[in-house]
Amino acid sequence: KSNSTSNRVMLSKMSYKDSVFFRDGVRRIDFVLSYVDDKDCEKKQERRKVYEANLVKVGLELETEDKSESEDENTYFVKIHAPWEVLATYADVLKIKVPFKVNDIPENKEMPMNWLSTPFRLPEHIMKPEPDYFTAPFNKSKSDFFLINDKETFFPPSTRNRIVYYILSRCSYIKEECGDKDKKGIKRLLNNGTYTSAFPLHDCRYWTRSKDANCESERYNLYKHWARFLCFFKEQPLNLIRKYYGEKIGIYFAWLGFYTEMLLFAAIVGTICFIYGLLTYDDNEWSKEICNEQIGGKIVMCPLCDKKCGYWKLNSTCNSSWQSHLFDNVGTVFFAIFMGIWVTLFLEFWKRRQARLEYEWDLVDFEEEQQQLQLRPEYETKCTNRKMNRITQEMEPYLPITSKCARICLSGATVLFWISLIIACIIGVIAYRLAVYAAFASIMKDSLTNNLEVVGPYITPQLATSVTASCINFVIIMILNLMYERVAIWITDMEIPKTHLEYENKLTVKMFLFQFVNYYSSCFYVAFFKGKFVGYPGNYAYMFGKWSKLRNEECDPGGCLIELTTQLVIVMTGKQVWGNIQEALVPWLMNWWGSRRARSHPETLYSRWEQDHDLQSFGQLGLFYEYLEMVIQFGFITLFVASFPLAPLLALINNIIEVRVDAWKLTTQFRRAVAAKAHSIGAWEEILSGVAILSVVTNAFIVAFTSDMIPRLVYMYAYHPKGEMNMKGYIKDSLSLFNISEFQPLHEFCLSSYRDYRYPPGHVKQYTHTMQFWHILAAKLAFIIIMEHVVFSVKFFVAWMIPDVPSDVKARIKRERYLVQEYLHNYEVEKLKIQLSQNGSDELTSEVDFYEEKSVLLLLL
């Protein structure tokens, strides 16, 4: 008998512990706080006692799980439920939009060739298309105006946890008589160790549905149909993501999915350009001349470094010349122009997609509400001064202009210092390249690698220097990133931004500016500085002056473009691989280690709040790092794409994986994020537009100055000795001669060659630039001007042709606003009629009828 009673108790305990409800099975758990009771610290106990009492005063309901019920028998869990009155009050405060009438505007969703997309669609029972409603900001006093069928399910869990977090962020943890307004907010309590964590609950385990019929099991659906890699070709359930995680996370995945789709077109064109390079391999006349024993084999080149480097034959660079042709051909110019137009189409079509999401997700006019209503708790507590808001006519906190300027100046100086540190590191890497090249050149003369049949010819001092310098640069990039992250957050906190949106925008600018310099500076060096300030034999340029003995670096004999490609591949691929390891493997290992003890318990005794407690915290800046990673990748595939047409293909493959990795870690490895609203991707949109404009300039300069395209065209059209339209004789024409006997009179040969356009020894203007040099320079500048004007003209024309907001969305927004006003007006009139009829005043009723007719006429006008 006693055994059966204990079994019933155990079953009851098991059922409530594996659900998202209080012990009564009715009240939903909207938020969970956890803490470890430190008996030696009375301050923490007092803070918790006052804080929880204040939460109850606000109207929240609490239920505490004793530490004896927890897996480690040391952690308390405080479960929080927001009843209808609290939800309604704060929905009114936050102006949360809710439905009041089914949308009766007809929508044409029929798409031509719709059947083609069937394999990529998810079934309707997963997408769960909901009826479209007219919505309006919730007003508690007019609750009967809205479509409220069930108060318990009217506000979805994501909205409920957003409201509760808003309360937690502003609730005080000291008694009112103390009068210290700074002592409030869950964030401060987490920082000082009063609570160990605060999070909303996932609705079930990700690998199985909830046994509770009242639970939605949306996490399971997201995992099964979205987070698994085998679903990589399926559409994303954006409405379900938005419903479960909130609009901010939903719009990130909408943008990432759209970016990945658009990358498909860039990847196809880039691959075609690369294939063109392969197919025109045999038409590469200049490489044939370099590899020819009678031409390249008889051309002696000047040493590439002082003392340790010797004279060398041009045909030793045969392989690098062929490799360079894969990326340095006519297709490269076409692809650079194509990408300038692609990036405009991407941004314009995204604006249209974003506008449609804003309408569908009730985010129109959201930014104004965000700015006015949702001040950061830190801003409210740290700004002790008050002033009148001209719009709301209420007193609000503000930061004095002197304090604001001082903080901004200190912040700017800090950012400049760290950018200077990056530049110093890059100069150090360049010095390494100069110093090590000579060492590699002397070591690899008689190296065993020269005897290797397959890879031997490819292992050259230039390649060894470029690869090792790129790897060292990548390691420095990673170290500086880790260090700067903390600094950027610290100086942004110091500025005390007013709203969460302003905070993220300030941090975004600081982090992107730093990472832009950090990731791209080495590529900018190779593309625009390396080999451009070399001098000529007998008058070489040195990095820190002749005393340093670090002679400025020359380009690989195959050209600097192949070195830029090497740099780009190593940094871009290394970043993507390292990013995926950090995003997926690290959280998984930490969760595996953290839940190792609980895994030995039966699943039914491992409560829902304990399971989520053992997961990683997503954090307020979780999405920030995701955006930053993708925008840096966007810079790689646009700024330097002329050097590597396969960059979009690599990015596409990475992003197909990235979507599912982000979905997997968010669904399985992280606690449920607090829902937040966002009507766009924020400051990232302006950054993407800036990168798009800069990419046109950088690609034009890469084609003109880094590639050999312009010198070849000038030779073919203007300097071919026989006037023929081919490249025969180009190699000899592109080299200048130097008289060795001036320095080494006993040498076996008198003349050596180097890459430049200078008059030969013995000429009246010996070693000065020839007229061909100036013609080529003029052609390069002309190409830059023409390409930029053509691409920018097309960009602005395309941007003008494609409106940011689709016409049907504009019409629906206008009609919805009109209908909202009309229905609200009718509601008010009907309510007034009922009140007056109850009072029995016929005269006032006729006045209301007159007022109604007049209002309708004004509304129509």
N, C-alpha and C positions, 0 to 999 in steps of 0.2 A: 504493500500500500504506500509506504514512504517512498519506495523507488518510483512508482508511477507518478506521484506528486512532484518529485524532483525532476522527472522527465518532462512533465508539462511546463514546469518553471524554466527548464533548460530550452525547450522548444520556443517558449515565449520570448526568452532572452535572445535566442538565435534570430528570430524573425525581426525583432526591432533593431538589432545591431546590423542587420544586412539590408537596411532600408534608408530612405532619406526623410523619415518622419520621426517625430518625438515618440516616446514610449506609448502614447495613446493611439498611435497609428493614424492620426488625423492632421495634426499641425506639421507643416513641412519645415525641414531644416533649411534655412536660407543662408546661414553662415556658421562657421565654426571657429572658435578661439581655443588655443591650447596653451597650457603652461605647466611648468614643473614647480611644485610647491617647495620653495626655499624657506625653511622655518627660521633660518638665521637672518633673513632679510625682511624685517617688518614693514619697511617702506613699500616693497612690492605688493605685499599682502594688503596693505591699506589702499594702495592705488587701485588694485583689482576690485576691492570691496566697493569703493566709491564709484568707480567706472561702471561696474555692473549695475549698481543701484541707480545711476543716472540713465543707463540704457533702459531700465525698467520704467523709470519716470517718463521717458519719451514714449513708451508704449510697447517696446519690444518684449517678447516673452523668452525667458532663458530656461535651459535645462542642463544641469551639470552631470557629467559622467565621472564618478569617483575614480581615483587613480588605481584602486584595486581591480577595476574593470578593464584597465588598459593592458596591452600586451607586455609592456615593460614594468607595470605596476608602479609607475612613477609620474605618469602624465595625466593631468586633468583635461577634460574636453568640455567646453562651454558651447552648447548648441543654441542657436538664436533663430527665433521665428518672428516674422513680421506679420501681425494680424491686418485685417482689411483696413481698419481705421488709419493705421500708420502708413500703409501702402498708398491709400487714397490721398492722405495729407501731403506726403512727399512727392507723389506723382504730380500733384497740383503745383508744388514748389518748383519741381524740375521741368514743368511744362512737357511732360511725356505725352506724345501723341498716341491716341487710342481710337478705335473705330466707332463711328456713330451711325453709319449707313452703308449698305452694300453699294459698291461702285457700279453705276448703270451705264457708264460710257462704253460703247462697243469697242473692242480691241481686236484688230486683225493680226492674228499670230501665225497665219498661214505663210510659210516660206516656200519659195520655188525649190524644187528638188529636195524636199524635206526628208525623203526616205533615205538619202545618202548619209544623214547623220544618225540614223537609227542605231548602228552598232556602238556609237559613242555615248548614247544616252543611258541614264539610270532609270530604273522602273519608277512608275508614278507613286507606288506605295512607299518608296524611299524619298523621293523628291517632295512628296506631300504638298502639292500645289494648293494653296489656301485661297478662298475668295478674296477678291480685291475690294478693299473698303475705302470709303472716304474717312479721313482721320482729322482730329482736331486736338489741341492741347487739353489734357484732362483738367476738369474743374470739379472739385469735390462738391460744391454747392449745386451743381447741375448733373449729378451722377446719373439721374434717370434719363438724361439726354443720350447717353452712350449705350452701346449694345453690350450690356452686362448680363450674360446668361448665368454664369457661375462665378461668384466673387473669389473662390479659391483658385480658379484657373484663369481668371481674366488677365492678370499680369503674368507673363511667362517667367520661368525661373531666372533667366538672364536679367530681366528687368527687376525682379525681386532682389537679386543679390547686388545689383547696382544701387538700388535705393538703400539697402542695409549698409553697404560700404560707405555711402554718403553720410549716413548717420554716424557710423563708427569713426569716420574721419573728423567729425566735428563735436563729438561728445567729450566733455571734460572728465578728468580723473582726479580732481581735487574738490573739496567741499566749497560751496558757493561763498562762504564767509571768508575764505582765504583770499579771494579776489585776484588770483593770478590767472589771467586769461590765456597765457601762453601754454598752460598745462592742459592740453587736450589733444585728442586724435590717436587712433590706433597705431599710426606710423611711429609716433614717439614712444609708445608703449612697447612696440616691437624692438625699437632701437635700444631702449634701456633695459631690455630683458624681462619686463613684467609679463609679457606674453611671448611664447616662442614662435607662434605662427597664427595667421588669420586667413581663412580661405573659404570659398563656397564649395559645395560637394559636387562631385560627379554623380550622375543619376544611377549608375550601375557599374559593374566591372566591364572592361572593354571587350572581353572575350565571350561574354554570355549575357543574355537578357536578365533584367531584374525579375525576381519571383513575385514582386509586388505588382498587382495589376494596375494600381494607380500611378505607377512610375513609367515615364515615357521611354526609357532605354535608348535615348538618342545617342549616347556615347557609343553603344554597341553598333548602331546603324552607321555612325560616322567611321568607326574602325573598319567595319566589314566592307563598306562600299566606297570609302574615300582614302583611308590611311594605309591600306595594303598596297604594296608595289605592283601587284598584278592588276590593279585598277588604273595603271598609269595612262591608258588610252581612253578612259571614261571621263565624262564631264564631272565637274565638281558640284556637289550639292550646296550651292552658295546660300540658299535660303535656310537650309538646315544648319549650316555653319553659323550664319548670322543669328539664328534663333537660339543656338546653344551657347555660343561664345560672345555674341554681341556684334555690333556693326563694325567696330574698329578692326577686329580680327577678320571679319567677313570681307571687308574691302581690301585688306592686304592680299588675301587669297584670290580675290577677283582680279586684282592687278597682276599678281604673279602668274596666274593662269593666262591672262590676256597677253602678257609679255612673252610667255613661252610660245603661245600660238603664233604671234607675230615673228618670233625668231625662226620659225619653220621656213618662212619665205626667204629670210636673209641667209639661212643655212643652205637652202637649195641653190640660190644664186652664187654664194661663195664657193660651194662645192663644184659647181659648173665652171667657175673661173679657175679653180685649182686643176680640174680635169683638162681644161684648155691648156694650161701650162704643161701638163704631162703629154698631151697630144702633139704639142708644137715643140717637143724636145729636140727633134731632129732638124728643126728649122733655126736652131739657135746658132747662128753663124759665128758670133763672137766667142762662144765657148769652144766651138770647133777649132778656132784659131789658137786659143789658149792651150788646148790639149795637143795641138799639132806639134810634132817634134821639130819640123822645119820652121815654124813660126814661134810658138810659145817656148819651145825647147831651146831656142837660140837667143831669147831675150833675157838678159841678166838684169835683175832688179836690185835696187839699193837696199841696204839692211833696214829692217823695221825697228831696230833699237840700237843704241850705242854700244860699242865694245863687244858684247857677248853675241850679238846677232851678226851673221855673215851674209854675203851676197847669195842670191837664190834665183832659180830659174822660174819663169812665169808659169810653165806647164805644171809646176808642183801644186798649183791652185786649181787644177782641172775639176776636181770633184766639187769644191765649194762654188765654182762658177755654174756648174750644172744645177746644183741645189738652188742657187739664187734665182735661176730662171723660172723655177716653179712658182715663185711669188712675184718676181719682177718682170712682168710682161704687160702686153696691151690690156689684157683682161683686168689687171689690177686697177688701171685708171677707170675703166667702166664700173668696177665694183665700188671704188671710192665714191663715185658720183651716185651710184645706186643707193649706197648706205646713207648718203646725205638726204636723199628723198625718203628712204625707208623710215628714218628716225622721225621725220616730220609726220608721215602717215601714222606711225605708231602713237605719237603723242596726241594727234588730232582725234584719231579713232578712240583712244583711251578716254579723252575728255567726253566724248559722246557716250561711251559705255558708262562712265562715272556718273554723268547726268541722269542716265536712265536708272541706275542703282539708287541715286539720291531720291528720285521720285518714288520708286518702288519700295524703298526702305524708310520712307517718311523722314528724310534728312534735309529736305529743302528748307532754307532759312535757319539751319541748325547752328551755324557758326556764331550768329549774333547771340543766340541763347547761351551758347558755351561761354562766350566772352563775358556776358553780363551776370550770369547766374552761378557759374561753377568756379569760384575763386579757389585757388589752392589753399588748403588749411595752413600751410607754412607761411603763405603771404598774409593771411588774416592775423596770424599770431605774432609774426615778426614786425609787421608795420603797425606801430602804435599810434601814428598820426591818423587823423580822420578828416575827410573833406566831403562836401556835398556833391553827389553825382547829378549832373544837370539833366540826365535823361530820366532816372528813377526818382529823383528828388529825395534820396536817402543818403544818410551819412555812410561812407565806406572807407576802408583803410587805404592809405596811399604811401608811396615811398618818396621822400623829398628829392628834388631834382639834383641837389649837390651830392647826396649819398648815392643816387643812381649813377651819376656820371663817374664818380670815384670808383664804383664797383665795375663799371663797364671798362674803364681805363686799365684797371688791374687785370681784368679778365683778358682784354686784348693783348696786354704786354705778356701775359703767360702763354697765350697761344703763339705769339710771335717768337718767344723764346724756344718753344718746342719745335716750331717749324725750322728755326735756325739750327736746332740740334739735328734735325733730319738732314738738312743740307750739309752740315759738317760730316755726318756719317756717309753721305753720298760721295763727298770729296775724298773721304778716307778710302772708300771702295775704289774710286778712280785711281787714287795713288797706289792701291794694291794692284790694280790691273797693270799699271805702268811698270811697277817694280817686279811683278811676278812674270810678266811676259818675257822679259830678258832671261829669267831663270828657266822658264819652260823651253825657250828657244835653245839654250845651251844644253839642257838635260836631254831634250828629245832629238838631238842630232843623231845620236847613235842608240836611240831607244829601241828596246825589243819590240815595241808596238809596230815599228815600221815593217817588221817581217810578217805581221799578220795579214793574211790574204784578203779577208773581207773588210775588217774595220780599220786596218792599219792606215790606209790612205786618208781616212777621214779624221784621224786623231792628229790634229795639228796644234802648234802653240797657240794660235788664235782661238781655236775651239776650246782648248783646255782652259785658257784664261777666261773666256767668255762664260763658260759653264760654271766654273768655280766662283767667279765674281758674282754671277746671278744667284747662286745658292747662298753665298754669304750675305748678299743683299736681302734675300728673302728672309733669312734668319733674323737679320737686324730689323726688318719690317715687323715681324711677329713680336719681337721683344719690345720695340717702341710702342706698338699698339697696346700691349698689355699694360704698359706703364702709363700711357696717356689716357686710357679709359677712366681711371680713377681721378686724374687731374681734371679732365673735362667735366665730369659729374660734380666735382668739388667746386669749380669756378662757376658752374651754372647754378648750383645751390646758393652760392655767395651772391649772385645777382638778384635773387629772390623774384623770379618771374611771377606774374600775376595769375595766370591760368595754366592749366595743364597743357593746353595747346601751345601757349607761348614758351613754356618750359621745354617742350619737345622740340620746337622750332629752333630755339637758341642752342640746345645741345646738338641738334642735327647739323647746324651750320659749323659749329666748332669741330665736331668729329669728322665731317666730310672734308672740311678744309685741310685738316691734319692728314687724313688718310689719302686725300688727293695728292698731296706732296709726297707722302710716304710711299705710296704704291707706284705712282707714275713718274717720279723724278728720274729714276734710273732709265726708264724708257725714253723720256724727253732728252736725256743726255746722249744716249746712243743715236736717237733719231736726228737731233738738231745740232749737237756740239762735237761728237766724236768724228775725227777726221777732217773737220772744217778749219782748224787752226793749227796746221801741222808745220807750215813753212816749206822749205825745200832743202836738199842736201847742201851742207855748208852753212845753212842759216835756219836750222830747225828751231821751233818754238818749244819752250819748256814750261811745265806746269807752274812751278814756283820760282822761275828764273833758272839760269844755267847752273847755279850752285847746287840745286836740288838733284840734278842729273836725271830727272824724271821727264823724259821727252814726251810731248803730247802724242796721244794714241792715234795711230792711223787705222783706217777701216780695213777689214778683212779684204784681201785681194778680190774676193767675189762681190764686194760691196758691203756697205753698212746695213743694207736691208735684211740680209740673212742673219746678222747679229741682233737686230731689233726683233726679228721673228723668234730667235732663241731666247732672248730676254723675256719677251711677251709670253711665250709658252711656259717657261719655268715659273714665272711669278703668277700668272693666271691659273695654270693647272695646280700649282702648289697651294695657292690660296683656296681653291675650290675643294681639293682633297682634304686639306687641313680643316676647312670649315665644316665639311660633312662629318669628319671624325669628332670634332668638338661638339657638334650639334646632336649627334646620335649616340656615339659610343660613350662619351663622358657621362651624360645623364643616366644611361642604362647601367653603367658600372656603379654609379653612386646609389641608384635605387636598389640594385641587386645587393650591394653591401648593406644598405640601411635596413632592408627588410629580411635579412638573412635569418634572424631569430623567429620572426613571425611566420616564415614559410613552413616551419615545423608544426604550426597549429592548424586545426581544421579551418577551412575557409569560412564557415559560419560563425566562428568565434573571433575572426579577424574583422573587426567592425568597419563599416563604410568610412567613418571619419579617420580611423587609424590607417586604413589603406591609403587614403589621400594624404594624410599627414606624412607618410613615408615617401611620397613623391617629391620631385623638385618643384620649387616655386618658380612660376613663369615670370613674375616680376613686372613692374610697370613699364620697364624699358625692353621687355622681351622682343616686341615687334620692331623696335628701333634698330636692333642689331641685324634683324632679318632684312629690313629695307636697306641698311647700309651695305650689307654683303652684295645684294642684287644691284645696287646703284654703282658700286665699284666695278662689278662685272660689266655693267652697261657701258662704263667708261672704257674698259679694255676693248670691247667689241666695236666701239664707235671711234674713239680717238686715234687708235693705231691699226684700224682694220685694213688699211692699204698695205700693210706689211705682212698680214696673215689672213687671207680670205677664209680660212677654216675656223677662225675664232668664233663666229656665230654658231657653227656646228658643235664645237666643244661646249659653248654656253647652252645650247639647246639640250644636249645630252645631260649636262649638269642640272638644268632646271627641271627636266622631267623627273629626275631623281629627287631634286630639292623639294618639289611640291609634295611628294609622298613622304619624304623624310620629315618635313615640317609638320605635316598632318599626323604622322605616326608619333612623333615625340610629343606633340600637343595633346593627342588623344590618350597616349599610354604612359608617358614618362613625366608629365607635368601635372600639377594640381590644376583644377579648373580655374581659368583666368577670370578675374572680376570683369564683368561685361562693361564695355565703354562705348560711347558713340563717337563716330568720326564721319564727316561728310565727304572726305577726300583723303588722298595720301599725304596731304599737308605740304610742308616745305619741300618734300622730295620732288614735287611736280616742277617747281621752279628750278631746282638743281638739275633735273633731267633736261629741262629746256636749255639751261646754260651749257651743259655738256654737249647737247645736240648742236648748238651754234659753234662751240669751240671745235667740235669734231670736223666740221667742214674745213676750218682753217688748218688744223693739224694734218689732215689727210692731203690737202693741197700741197702743203710744205713737204710732206713725206715723199709724195710722187715727184715733186720738183727737185728737192735737195738731197734726199736720202736714196731714192731710186736712181738708176742710170737711164731712165726712160727718155728724158729731155736731151741729154748729150747724144744719145743714139739717133733720135729723130733729127736733130740739127745736123749731124754728120750725114745722115742718109739724104736729106733734102738739100743741103747747102755745101757740104765739104767732100762728098764722094769724088775722088779724082777723075773718074770717067763719067760722072754725071748719071750713073745708074742708080736705080732705087733698090739697093740692097746694102748689106752690112759688111761686105768684104773690105778688109783693111781697117776696120774700126779700131781694133786693139792697138795697132801701131800708132794710129792717129791720136788715141787717148793717152798715150804715154809721152813723157818728156825725157830728154837725155841730160846726163851729168858727166862731166869730165873727171874721172877718178884720178888721173895722173896729177891733178892739182894737190891731192892729199897723199896718194900712194903711188909714186912714180914708178915703182918696180913691179906693179901688179901685172898679171898676165893679160888683162884686157883693159882698154882705155875708157870705155863708156859704159854706163849703167843707166837703167830706166827707173822712173818713178811716176806715179799717177798724178798728172797735172797738165795744164796747158801753158807751158812756158817756152820762151825762145831757147834754142840749143846753145851750147858753149861756142864761142867764136863769133856769134851774132852781135851786132851793134847793141841790141837790147837784151843781151844774154840774161837768162834766168828771170826775166820779167814776163808778165802775162801776155799771151798772144791775143790777137783780135778775136780768135775763135772762143777764147775764155769769156770775153765780154758778150759775144753773141749768144753763147749758151746761158750766161747769167740773165741777159735780157729775155731770152726765151722762157727761162724758169719763172721770172717775175710775171711775164705776160700770161703764162699758164696759170699761175696762182690767181691772178686778177680775173681771168676768164672763167676758170672753174668756180671760184667763189661767187661771182656774179650769176653764173648760170644756175648753180645749185641754190643759192639764196633766192633767186627770182622764182624758181620752181617751188621752193619751200613756202614762200610767202603766198604764192598763187594757190597752192594746195591748201594752206591754212585758211585762206580767204574763201575758197570754194567749199570747205567742209565746216559747217557751223558747229560750235562747241556743244550746243544742246539740240537734239533732234527736234524737228518741227512738231511731230506728234506729241512729244513730251512737253514742249512749251504750251501747246494747246490744252493738254490734260491738266497741267499745273494751274493755268488761268481758270479753266472751268471748275476745277476743284475748289479754288479759292472763292469763286463766285458762289458755288453751291453751299460751301461751308457757311458763308455769311447769310445766305438765304435761309438755310435750315436753322441756324442759330436764332435768326430774327423771328422765324415762325414759332420756334420753341418758346422764346421769351413772350411773344404775343399770346400764345395759347395758355401759358402759365399764368399770365396776368389776367386773362379772361376768366380762368377757373377761380382765381383768388377773388375777383370782383363779383362773379356770379354767386360765390359762397356768401359774400357780404350782402347780396341782394341789391346791388346798385345798377339799375338799368341805364341811368344817365351816363355813368362812367363807362359802362360797357360800349355804348354808342360812340363815346369819345375814343375808346381803344380801337374800334373798327375804323374810325376816321384816321387815326394814327397809323394803323396797319396799312391802309390804302396809300397814304402819303409815303410811308417808308418803302413800300414795294416800288412805287414810281421812282424814288430816289435811287434805289438799288439797281433798277433797270437802266437808269441814266448813267 
